[in-house]
Each structure stands twice: as structure tokens, then as C-alpha cells.
Amino acid sequence: MAQKHSKRFREALKLVDANKAYPLADAVKVLKKMPRAKLDETVELAFKLGVDPKQSDQMVRGTVPLPHGSGKKVRILVFTKGGADAAKSAGADHAGFDDLIEKVTEGWTDFDVAIATPEAMSEVRKLGKVLGPRGLMPNPKTGTVTDDVAKAIKEFKAGRVEFKIDKAANLHVPFGKISFDEAQIVENARAVIEAVAKARPSAAKGRYIESCTLTATVSPGLALDIREFLAS
């Protein structure tokens, strides 16, 4: 059965040329012209990558600092032995060790980013079944396993976002709000595309970024022409 779209979505769709790959700045202009929803939509980039996620040497993940932040209040949890007070002073929403491990073991995941000290990871690793599927497991590659907890908290609160490929070689990166001005959306998007391009695994063969689409929460997507990023 065909999906029925709202009148607002159908009006927005009229602005999109389905046969065109847009330069980034042009795509943002079109997105900003679309009829607005009642919510401040999250703006996102969706990538289809030419890698095999089943191969450990073709995993794509990392973090990227957004020049203008994400527009989202980021809730941060810190697993630390003895440094809870310092973590909370630095801006963590939750900090502790045994108490938090027990809560997460029971299924609690009311946070957006989990940071852990290296010392805490021996126990935190046991939470893989809860944190892994939600993309919340601390990892040195994303800067979430660190002794400099205060710095990590500051960066994630300011708008550093994580990205990680899924089992189908797709990558979704929310990077701002539709209420941002055009320049802010373009600069944040540029940072994300460049970060994903640089994260290309050495084992990847052939075309790496097969497609990249700019979209907002309840708006149609626009295919991007990202040759300028790949060339650089």
C-alpha cells in the first residue's frame, strides 16, 4: 500500500528535482524554502557507503565537531571510579560507577553519550548487550574512552557528534536544526561530509561514498553532489 504523505510534505516535494544531485549550498537553499512543520526539525545527512560492514577492517566510525553545534541538548553519562564529582562539575548529567552500571544492566539508557575512563572499561565492557545496539558503548576511536573526561564532556556538549555505519552500510548523522541559518547548516554539513570522507578504511575498494542525501525530520530528501569533497 502506498504511503500517504501530508499536504505539507507534498508541497515540499514539488521543490525537489528527483533527477538532480544538488551542490550542498543549493540543496540547503531548497530545504530552507520548504513549508515548515510545527517542530524544529533535525537536519541530517544519510550516506550509503561502498564498504562491507561485516569485515572488521571496513568499519566506519568516528566523531566530528560541529562548527555551530547540533542544536540539541546532549545528555552525558560518565563511568568513572572516584571522579564522579569532578565529572558533574564539568557538565556531566550522570556520573558514577557501580550505581550506573547496575542501572544500565537493568536496561536504563536515558542519555545520549556515554564516556568512560580507561580504568572503568573493564566493567563497562560487560554492558555491551545494552549499550552496543544503541550506539552508546564508549570507544577510544570516538573519544569516549579517555582520562580527560572534562575535555570530552565540553566537546560533546558543544556539538561533537558520533557516527557509525550500520549493518547495511548506511550512515546517518544528525548535525543541526532547520532553524539554523543557511550558512550554519552548510558549514556543519561540510564538516560531517569531510569527516566521513576521511574515515574511509584503507581496505575499502572502489567507490566509497555511493550516495549522500540531505534531509530533515519530516521533509523530503535531496541527493547531494559531493564530488567537490571527494576531490579534496
Secondary structure, DSSP 4 states (H G I P E B T S, - for coil): -PPPPPHHHHHHHTT--TT-PBPHHHHHHHHHHSPP-SS-PEEEEEEEESS-TTSGGG--EEEEE-TT--SSPPPEEEE-SS-HHHHHHTT-SEEESHHHHHHHHTT----SEEEE-GGGHHHHGGGHHHHGGGT----GGGT-B-S-HHHHHHHHHHTEEEEE--TTSEEEEEEEETTS-HHHHHHHHHHHHHHHHHT--TT--S-SEEEEEEEETTS--EEB--HHHHH-
